């Protein structure tokens, strides 16, 4: 008798196998769907970072251009950006106002926006670049937990602005070299090649950040700019804060503005000499490579220092933080006043810039002949911004 060696398959085992197969298929589909959602969400977030907030052309804006007008190989790159021209009826000198050299310093951006949307140029010309490093506005510094944007309340709603990084987006300029050799021969960390305020006067065929700097330098030369004002923010624990920094030929302008700001508006701001041995900064290189007087203004930004609590919109806009209050109480830990309950709100920081711009222009006019003077009006000063609110001076897009 021949035995049947085949094992009879249990109907239950077939059911179990079929069920497991179906479950594996369902799990796979769920994972694929979740990955698709993550990819789509990531793309939406990435794309949103490249949307530039609308800036309203105020009554003083006469025409617009692009930074690539001064260096064609910037066209259609993430480094290209809008330029606003404001020309007076009477000929005179030319001002270049820079915001967003460091896109995580919003007071510089907002001071530029307020100038564009409110100021009138009566004599000479003003050129304003609010997003000087446009690439830097498309990302944040890793590990800092900063928000993508922040909002300013106005009488008609809310205006939102991008909060970016100190440096060019590595997606747009990669990789960082081990060391960066400046045209002067200075050697610094390779990551500084993405810091726009370390690569002036730039290189026309260099990396993206160098080309941005070269285009701005070329603008200063071709437009015969007389005065460059670069608006920045600094860490409250940085000794170089609440100051005007200027090279030798611009020191009279800086000193005069510092004095008149204190006398006229009660704004205490000191002057710092531009270091000769640290190359690549706007106030040093634009002074040395062009005929312009160039200065930089620094105001304190509590969202930039490591002493802070959470980096959120509230800290960026309201500037209040309990840790800074404790540091101010102990004395010597931060280099700026930090009034309890007031802190360092954005309206005061922007106001220091707008008042500083007006006084720097007046100081420039004082030391130059009338046919080279610059006349502006309707730029709100610090006391007006504090009284009426920053949003009062932001136009509705």
Steps between C-alpha positions, in 0.01 A plus 500: 500500500647838395474772763400851405796714615334836414380694798147613476486880508267632763233738368576722802866541402396617153268755658779621732741532206247693296421726796872570562549578133212745506627663821850537355352659191293740710801590717710559188233724351472695828879549509507608135211742561670642811825548307310671219333736749839577659658567160214727391499682836879543485473638148227744605714620793809526278309689231343737755846602619572633151195727492617856559263722695346782301636847565274788404650766276450817700440844347874566488589198285566610141619173344617149577780274384681178585843434643582298187489829307850553643623142450311305230612156623283555810185495286263212582706401804387500865736793555313741274274747679290815457647849514288810571602838355369823649607809309438858606407788270819683592841346416733412785683212661407132505421280798514119502302340783563129562272268696515124529875456465435260790138378461467397866527869596146627425545859618718568194238356267216695667695827499546458124130422454395807699733712287352361175137532610515840677800714411515759227823609336500871428861538393735245354421132483451205735553139399361235738569125502286346776593133431872540432566128551179362354626140529545538876127569539415151368623303804581523871814425699488130598442417864362843592128419477423834335160557334471533122338841533360756742198728492451871562152619594364797308175698495379291205633153593838332521813526286727197508871501431752223448746420780811359339854393572822691548649330194417392145291185468736198460255361243599796282874497578668171586735371627678730742876486448732416789613864495391815318771718349380860465634705204721681753667170590325471837419136587193421713266207559350357181144559622566876487487472122119497546506809726429798275661737751833318471545482122495861376606630249416160352603318184309517167554128428512381860251307711144634530566712812811654344303590187230667711770709669662583166166614356440733797855636470445557127172681576683733740752585227264530203237700688769721655363434848616755758374340822441132586301413813488131591242410768577205730418344835738340751487275805431685829805321648721622214712804595454629144133594534306829509765665289592655166807340343696701246831501316737794534355723227144449632582555867397869502153407369464223760619720787274788405196274467578337835513840670185644340300183564573543869426873504189503281336167579663369816634196313828378642712342228877486499746482211743219422793513253485252216781247561771518235595135543151354459416507132180444307263728695287762324626792705863406435500382139248748354699779664829368358385383154260784412464875550205452737488566873381172653371431851319218676251531786453226760197475730435215749295194403411270794406217261865465398676428829534165677372635831144511369202275556295366206570669166148587394308785339429656837871531582579639155223762508452579872861438605413391856688217671532420871858380462614835359323675787696290750825569314427874497432492877837342569680755284784457256353196326335688214620815329168679455225625732219249544214675683278264696163456332622674182794295377624564146188517280533515124336845474778653713770320303356613167457852642867517592580417139262750340613780731859398439451511123363856518786621721767330289361674190505835685859439611599411143334818370687707756842395369423512127415777251130581437501351150584160655251513786210259548156618610238264642175547688217297658728230640350420844740539790527283809264699724229499231530125443476432875198731533307377194629144470709345226191376316373856457774561243453177303280540192244243394623286209 
